[in-house]
Amino acid sequence: MSKVNELLTKQPILLIDGDCVLCNKSVNFLLKNEKKPMLSFASLQSNTGKMLLEYFEVPKTVDSMVLIRNHQIFIKSCAALRITTYMKGLWPLMVVFVIIPPFLRNLVYDYIAKRRFKIHGKTNACEMIESKYRSRFLEI
């Protein structure tokens, strides 16, 4: 079994910008608010992230969270909305916004993404991962 096929058994997989404080905080929020532990994580910059992006032929210019689910790729607002289906509480209701055309939803996503470093900062190291969550990360 190739390395990519092995990784794909860990779906759903969320790839995030490992340099982004907002992204790291989002992962911590997801870990604490999932209905049940299902999501696996890796950074876009990691070898794992690069391998998966190449496998799915995602353009190198994509600067977005990427959700890999059921052997499909979702980026930007498509990924963000689908992630809510894994969460507790009322978060899954947000998936109804997929009826809004992606080009409109992505205007909001891009607005936040462009300002994420200015507002939240940049990091070259992820926050410490609690030991109970370490197995959820495909590459640390």
C-alpha positions in Angstrom: 0.0 0.0 0.0 1.5 3.3 -1.0 2.0 6.1 1.6 -0.9 8.2 0.0 -3.3 5.2 0.2 -2.3 4.7 3.8 -3.0 8.4 4.6 -6.4 8.2 2.8 -7.5 5.6 5.3 -7.4 8.5 7.9 -10.1 10.5 6.2 -11.6 13.0 6.8 -8.3 15.0 6.8 -8.0 18.7 7.4 -4.9 20.4 6.0 -4.3 23.8 7.5 -1.7 26.5 7.2 0.9 25.5 9.9 2.2 29.1 10.1 -1.2 30.6 10.9 -2.2 31.2 14.5 -5.9 31.4 13.6 -5.6 28.0 11.9 -3.9 26.4 14.9 -6.6 27.8 17.2 -9.2 26.5 14.9 -7.8 23.0 15.1 -7.8 23.2 18.9 -11.4 24.4 18.8 -12.3 21.5 16.5 -10.6 19.0 18.7 -12.6 20.2 21.8 -15.9 20.5 19.9 -16.1 17.4 17.7 -19.1 15.1 18.2 -16.7 12.1 18.1 -13.0 11.9 17.1 -13.0 11.6 13.3 -10.8 14.4 11.8 -7.1 13.9 11.2 -4.9 16.9 10.7 -1.7 18.0 8.9 -0.2 21.3 7.8 -0.2 22.3 4.2 3.6 22.8 4.5 4.3 19.3 5.9 5.5 16.4 3.7 2.2 14.8 4.3 0.3 17.9 3.3 2.3 18.3 0.1 1.9 14.7 -0.8 -1.9 14.8 -0.5 -2.1 18.1 -2.4 0.0 16.7 -5.2 -2.1 13.5 -5.3 -5.3 15.4 -5.6 -3.7 17.8 -8.1 -4.5 20.9 -6.0 -2.7 23.9 -7.5 0.4 25.0 -5.5 -1.2 28.5 -5.3 -4.0 27.4 -3.1 -3.7 29.1 0.2 -6.7 27.7 2.0 -7.7 25.1 4.5 -8.3 21.8 2.6 -10.7 19.1 3.6 -10.3 15.6 2.2 -13.4 13.6 2.7 -14.6 10.5 0.8 -11.7 10.9 -1.7 -12.9 14.5 -2.6 -11.2 17.8 -2.0 -13.0 20.8 -0.5 -11.2 24.2 -0.2 -12.0 27.6 1.3 -15.6 28.0 2.4 -16.6 24.6 1.0 -14.2 23.1 3.5 -15.1 25.3 6.4 -18.8 24.6 6.1 -18.4 20.9 5.7 -16.1 20.8 8.8 -19.1 22.0 10.9 -20.9 18.7 10.3 -18.3 17.0 12.6 -19.0 19.4 15.5 -21.4 19.3 18.5 -24.2 21.7 19.1 -25.7 23.9 16.5 -22.5 24.2 14.4 -23.7 21.5 11.8 -26.6 23.8 10.9 -24.1 26.1 9.2 -23.8 23.6 6.3 -27.1 25.1 4.9 -24.9 28.0 3.6 -23.6 25.7 0.9 -26.6 26.8 -1.1 -25.0 30.2 -1.5 -22.8 30.1 -4.6 -19.1 29.5 -3.7 -17.9 32.6 -5.4 -20.0 34.7 -2.9 -19.1 32.6 0.2 -15.4 32.7 -0.8 -15.5 36.5 -0.7 -16.0 36.3 3.0 -13.5 33.5 3.4 -10.8 35.4 1.4 -11.5 38.6 3.3 -10.7 36.8 6.6 -7.8 34.8 5.1 -6.1 37.9 3.8 -6.1 39.5 7.2 -5.5 36.4 9.4 -1.7 37.2 9.9 -2.3 40.8 10.6 -5.0 40.1 13.2 -3.9 36.8 14.8 -0.2 36.7 13.9 2.1 34.1 12.4 4.0 31.3 14.1 6.7 28.8 13.1 5.6 26.3 15.7 2.2 24.8 16.5 0.9 25.1 20.0 1.7 22.1 22.2 -0.7 19.3 21.3 -2.2 17.5 24.2 -1.1 13.8 24.3 -4.6 12.5 23.9 -4.8 14.2 20.5 -1.3 13.3 19.1 -2.6 10.3 17.1 -5.0 12.6 15.2 -2.0 14.4 13.6 -0.6 12.8 10.5 2.7 14.6 10.9 4.0 16.7 13.8 
